[in-house]
Amino acid sequence: MKRRDFIIKTSKSGIVLSALGWYACKDSKEKKVVADEVSDTGVATEPFFKISLAQWSLHRALQKGEMKNLDFASKASAMGFEGVEYVNSFFKDKAKDMAYLKEMNARANAEGQQNVLIMIDGEGSLADADASKRLKAIENHFKWVEAGHFLGCHAIRVNLAGGINYEDAIKSGVDSLTKLSEFAKGSNINVLVENHGGFSSNGEWMHKVFSQIENENCGTLPDFGNFCIEKDKDRNCLEAYDRYKGMKELLPFAKAVSAKSYAFDADGNETTIDYERVMQMVKDSGYKGFVGVEFEGRTISEEEGIKATRDLLIKVGKELT
């Protein structure tokens, strides 16, 4: 295995940031269970996308200790998924623990799961107007770039938060993403931004940001549901962005997609999101990667919600294929 060296200089301060020597040790087998179909002619057909499971779908079980991070790959496999999308908060202190990451790889390999990406929270605001705070936030993400590389993921998802002024936040976001993606480019890691509250849930704002990004390993992770720009203290949405307009603006830069879901009717359709409409948009954009199931509802159990979302994606996938 070869050591890889990465060096990046800040644009103004001249401070050199570097990370030396991490290794890729993951080559997961892909297990196709839920997506494969057979046509009437007997010819095998597949939807244009693969299906992964976002770990946040099981956040209540994980937070209550009913499930451990290391059990996630097994759970995903048991429900027929092809890939897993981790959330860093469930192994927050393990980013540099090579033995632990090696065990995560072993578990994923044993279950035929592809480690797809890591969703990063709690590491600082990348659109903060304060350059020193943003630099610290960028540095905080380096260890997750390394962890993602070690796990064989193709990306980390970051939050473009902290902005106050619309235009200034664009400039700050572009600067941070350019530095972080420059650091990550030699590791085969994409740096992705999800619509995740604040300016990032404004599709027009995000489009302006990514229209200025030149690094090919930087893009978006459009989420079907996260288009609330502002919430009150009780988490009620005060200002929402049109989800279909937002998806259209984010999809040209997409390198991952999140299928958010909350509740379902008797026919298995999501009650707040037109999955056929959204997935048609995803297909029209040319995206062919993983679509991650991310259930956040409370009227049914996490496992029931995961399965309902999975089945709806399969149904829509058949129709669009």
C-alpha positions as CSV (number, residue, x, y, z in Angstrom):
1,M,0.0,0.0,0.0
2,K,1.2,3.5,-0.9
3,R,1.3,6.4,1.5
4,R,-0.3,9.5,0.2
5,D,0.7,13.1,1.1
6,F,-1.6,16.0,0.9
7,I,-0.7,19.7,1.4
8,I,-2.9,22.7,1.1
9,K,-2.2,26.4,1.7
10,T,-4.7,28.9,2.8
11,S,-5.4,31.6,0.3
12,K,-4.5,34.5,2.6
13,S,-2.8,33.4,5.8
14,G,-0.1,31.4,4.1
15,I,-0.5,28.7,6.8
16,V,0.3,25.2,5.5
17,L,-2.1,22.4,6.5
18,S,-1.1,18.9,5.8
19,A,-2.1,15.3,6.4
20,L,0.3,12.5,5.8
21,G,-0.1,8.8,5.1
22,W,-3.5,7.2,5.1
23,Y,-4.4,4.1,3.4
24,A,-7.3,2.6,1.6
25,C,-8.1,-0.9,2.7
26,K,-11.7,-1.4,1.5
27,D,-12.9,-3.1,-1.6
28,S,-16.5,-4.1,-0.7
29,K,-18.4,-6.5,-2.8
30,E,-21.7,-5.1,-3.9
31,K,-24.8,-7.1,-3.0
32,K,-27.8,-6.5,-5.2
33,V,-31.0,-7.5,-3.6
34,V,-33.7,-5.0,-3.7
35,A,-33.0,-3.4,-7.0
36,D,-32.8,-6.3,-9.4
37,E,-35.8,-7.1,-11.6
38,V,-36.6,-9.5,-14.4
39,S,-38.6,-8.3,-17.4
40,D,-41.4,-10.3,-19.1
41,T,-38.9,-11.4,-21.7
42,G,-36.7,-13.0,-19.0
43,V,-34.0,-10.4,-19.4
44,A,-32.6,-9.0,-16.2
45,T,-33.3,-5.3,-15.8
46,E,-32.3,-2.8,-13.1
47,P,-33.4,0.7,-12.0
48,F,-31.0,3.5,-13.0
49,F,-29.9,3.8,-9.4
50,K,-28.7,1.7,-6.5
51,I,-30.2,1.8,-3.0
52,S,-28.3,2.5,0.2
53,L,-29.4,3.0,3.8
54,A,-28.6,6.2,5.6
55,Q,-27.7,5.6,9.2
56,W,-29.8,8.5,10.5
57,S,-32.9,6.3,9.6
58,L,-32.0,4.3,12.8
59,H,-30.9,7.3,14.9
60,R,-33.4,6.6,17.7
61,A,-32.3,3.0,18.1
62,L,-28.7,4.1,18.0
63,Q,-29.2,6.9,20.5
64,K,-31.0,4.7,22.9
65,G,-28.3,2.1,22.8
66,E,-30.6,-0.5,21.2
67,M,-28.1,-0.8,18.3
68,K,-24.4,-0.1,17.9
69,N,-22.6,1.5,15.0
70,L,-20.8,-1.7,14.2
71,D,-24.1,-3.5,13.8
72,F,-25.3,-1.1,11.1
73,A,-23.9,-3.0,8.1
74,S,-25.6,-6.2,9.3
75,K,-28.9,-4.4,9.7
76,A,-28.7,-2.8,6.2
77,S,-27.9,-6.2,4.7
78,A,-30.8,-7.9,6.5
79,M,-33.2,-5.3,4.9
80,G,-31.7,-5.9,1.4
81,F,-29.6,-2.8,0.9
82,E,-26.5,-2.5,-1.3
83,G,-24.7,0.2,0.6
84,V,-24.4,2.1,3.9
85,E,-24.2,5.8,4.6
86,Y,-22.7,6.5,8.0
87,V,-23.2,9.5,10.4
88,N,-20.1,10.6,12.2
89,S,-21.9,11.3,15.5
90,F,-22.4,7.6,16.0
91,F,-18.6,7.0,16.1
92,K,-17.5,10.5,16.9
93,D,-14.3,9.6,18.7
94,K,-13.2,6.9,16.3
95,A,-12.1,9.0,13.3
96,K,-8.5,8.2,13.9
97,D,-9.0,4.7,15.5
98,M,-7.6,2.5,12.7
99,A,-8.5,-0.7,14.6
100,Y,-12.1,0.4,14.9
101,L,-12.3,1.6,11.2
102,K,-10.8,-1.7,10.1
103,E,-13.5,-3.5,12.0
104,M,-16.1,-1.4,10.3
105,N,-14.6,-2.4,7.0
106,A,-14.7,-6.1,8.0
107,R,-18.3,-5.9,9.0
108,A,-19.3,-4.2,5.7
109,N,-17.3,-6.7,3.7
110,A,-18.8,-9.6,5.5
111,E,-22.3,-8.3,4.7
112,G,-21.6,-7.5,1.1
113,Q,-22.2,-3.8,1.8
114,Q,-20.5,-0.9,0.0
115,N,-19.4,1.9,2.3
116,V,-20.8,4.9,0.5
117,L,-20.2,8.0,2.5
118,I,-20.0,9.6,5.9
119,M,-22.3,12.4,6.9
120,I,-20.3,14.9,9.0
121,D,-22.0,17.1,11.7
122,G,-20.6,19.1,14.6
123,E,-17.2,20.1,13.1
124,G,-17.8,23.8,12.6
125,S,-19.5,26.2,10.2
126,L,-18.0,26.3,6.7
127,A,-19.8,29.4,5.7
128,D,-19.0,31.5,8.8
129,A,-18.0,35.0,8.0
130,D,-15.0,34.7,10.5
131,A,-12.1,33.4,8.4
132,S,-10.3,31.9,11.5
133,K,-13.5,30.0,12.5
134,R,-13.8,28.7,9.0
135,L,-10.2,27.6,8.9
136,K,-10.7,25.7,12.1
137,A,-13.8,24.0,10.7
138,I,-11.9,23.0,7.5
139,E,-9.1,21.5,9.7
140,N,-11.7,19.6,11.8
141,H,-13.0,17.9,8.6
142,F,-9.6,16.6,7.6
143,K,-9.7,13.5,9.9
144,W,-13.1,12.6,8.3
145,V,-11.6,12.8,4.8
146,E,-9.0,10.4,6.1
147,A,-11.5,8.1,7.7
148,G,-13.7,8.1,4.6
149,H,-10.7,7.2,2.5
150,F,-9.8,4.3,4.8
151,L,-13.3,3.0,4.7
152,G,-13.4,3.1,0.9
153,C,-16.2,5.7,0.8
154,H,-16.5,7.9,-2.2
155,A,-17.6,11.0,-0.2
156,I,-18.1,12.9,3.0
157,R,-21.2,15.1,3.5
158,V,-20.5,18.5,5.1
159,N,-22.7,21.4,6.2
160,L,-22.4,24.8,4.7
161,A,-23.7,26.6,7.7
162,G,-23.0,29.8,9.7
163,G,-23.7,32.4,7.1
164,I,-25.6,35.6,8.0
165,N,-25.4,37.8,4.8
166,Y,-26.6,36.1,1.6
167,E,-23.8,37.2,-0.7
168,D,-21.0,37.0,1.9
169,A,-22.1,33.5,2.8
170,I,-21.7,32.5,-0.8
171,K,-18.1,33.8,-0.9
172,S,-17.3,32.1,2.4
173,G,-18.8,28.8,1.3
174,V,-16.9,28.8,-2.0
175,D,-13.7,29.5,-0.2
176,S,-14.1,26.8,2.4
177,L,-15.3,24.2,-0.1
178,T,-12.4,24.9,-2.4
179,K,-9.9,24.5,0.4
180,L,-11.5,21.3,1.7
181,S,-12.0,19.7,-1.7
182,E,-8.4,20.5,-2.7
183,F,-7.3,18.7,0.4
184,A,-9.5,15.7,-0.4
185,K,-8.9,15.4,-4.1
186,G,-6.0,13.0,-3.9
187,S,-7.8,10.7,-1.6
188,N,-10.7,9.9,-4.1
189,I,-13.1,11.6,-1.6
190,N,-15.8,13.9,-2.8
191,V,-16.9,16.8,-0.6
192,L,-20.6,17.1,-0.7
193,V,-23.1,19.6,0.7
194,E,-26.6,18.7,1.6
195,N,-29.5,21.1,1.8
196,H,-29.6,21.1,5.5
197,G,-31.1,24.3,6.9
198,G,-30.3,28.0,6.6
199,F,-29.0,29.2,3.2
200,S,-28.2,25.6,2.2
201,S,-31.9,24.9,2.0
202,N,-32.3,27.7,-0.5
203,G,-31.8,26.1,-3.9
204,E,-31.0,29.3,-5.6
205,W,-28.2,30.1,-3.1
206,M,-26.8,26.6,-3.4
207,H,-26.8,26.9,-7.2
208,K,-24.9,30.1,-7.0
209,V,-22.3,28.5,-4.7
210,F,-21.7,25.5,-6.9
211,S,-21.7,27.5,-10.1
212,Q,-18.4,29.0,-8.7
213,I,-16.8,25.7,-7.5
214,E,-14.1,24.5,-9.9
215,N,-13.0,21.4,-8.1
216,E,-14.5,18.3,-9.7
217,N,-14.6,16.4,-6.4
218,C,-17.0,18.9,-4.8
219,G,-20.8,18.7,-5.3
220,T,-24.2,18.4,-3.8
221,L,-26.2,15.8,-1.9
222,P,-29.8,16.8,-2.7
223,D,-32.2,15.7,0.0
224,F,-35.9,15.4,-1.0
225,G,-37.1,16.8,2.3
226,N,-34.7,19.4,3.7
227,F,-36.0,22.6,2.2
228,C,-36.9,24.4,5.4
229,I,-34.8,27.5,5.6
230,E,-35.8,28.7,9.0
231,K,-37.5,27.0,12.0
232,D,-38.9,28.3,15.3
233,K,-37.9,27.1,18.7
234,D,-40.4,24.2,18.5
235,R,-38.9,23.1,15.2
236,N,-41.9,24.3,13.1
237,C,-40.9,25.6,9.7
238,L,-41.3,29.3,9.3
239,E,-39.8,29.6,5.8
240,A,-39.8,26.8,3.2
241,Y,-38.3,26.6,-0.2
242,D,-40.1,24.9,-3.0
243,R,-38.7,21.3,-3.0
244,Y,-39.1,20.6,-6.7
245,K,-37.5,23.9,-7.7
246,G,-34.7,23.2,-5.2
247,M,-34.1,19.7,-6.4
248,K,-33.8,21.0,-10.0
249,E,-31.2,23.6,-8.9
250,L,-29.2,21.1,-6.9
251,L,-29.2,18.0,-9.2
252,P,-26.8,19.4,-11.8
253,F,-24.0,19.1,-9.1
254,A,-25.2,15.9,-7.4
255,K,-22.8,13.2,-6.5
256,A,-25.2,11.5,-4.0
257,V,-29.0,11.7,-3.4
258,S,-31.0,11.3,-0.2
259,A,-34.5,9.9,-0.3
260,K,-36.1,11.5,2.7
261,S,-39.4,10.2,3.9
262,Y,-41.8,10.9,6.8
263,A,-45.2,9.2,6.4
264,F,-47.0,6.9,4.0
265,D,-50.6,6.4,2.8
266,A,-52.4,3.1,2.4
267,D,-50.9,2.6,-1.1
268,G,-47.4,3.1,0.1
269,N,-46.9,6.6,-1.3
270,E,-45.1,9.2,0.7
271,T,-47.7,11.7,1.9
272,T,-45.6,14.9,1.5
273,I,-43.2,14.2,-1.4
274,D,-44.1,13.1,-4.9
275,Y,-41.5,10.4,-5.3
276,E,-42.2,9.7,-8.9
277,R,-41.8,13.4,-9.8
278,V,-38.6,13.7,-7.8
279,M,-37.1,10.5,-9.1
280,Q,-37.9,11.5,-12.7
281,M,-35.9,14.7,-12.0
282,V,-33.1,12.6,-10.7
283,K,-33.1,10.4,-13.7
284,D,-33.3,13.3,-16.1
285,S,-30.3,14.8,-14.5
286,G,-28.2,11.8,-15.5
287,Y,-27.5,10.7,-12.0
288,K,-26.9,6.9,-11.7
289,G,-25.4,6.4,-8.3
290,F,-26.7,5.5,-4.9
291,V,-30.0,6.8,-3.6
292,G,-29.9,6.7,0.2
293,V,-33.1,5.9,2.2
294,E,-33.4,8.4,5.1
295,F,-36.6,7.9,7.1
296,E,-37.4,10.5,9.7
297,G,-41.1,9.8,10.5
298,R,-42.6,9.0,13.9
299,T,-46.0,7.5,13.1
300,I,-44.4,4.1,12.4
301,S,-41.3,2.4,13.6
302,E,-37.9,3.1,12.1
303,E,-37.7,-0.3,10.5
304,E,-41.2,0.0,9.0
305,G,-40.4,3.4,7.6
306,I,-37.1,2.2,6.1
307,K,-38.9,-0.7,4.4
308,A,-41.7,1.5,3.2
309,T,-39.2,4.0,1.7
310,R,-37.2,1.2,0.1
311,D,-40.3,-0.4,-1.4
312,L,-41.5,2.9,-2.8
313,L,-38.1,3.5,-4.5
314,I,-38.2,0.1,-6.0
315,K,-41.8,0.7,-7.3
316,V,-40.8,4.0,-8.8
317,G,-37.6,2.5,-10.1
318,K,-39.6,-0.1,-12.0
319,E,-41.9,2.6,-13.5
320,L,-39.0,4.8,-14.6
321,T,-37.0,1.9,-16.0
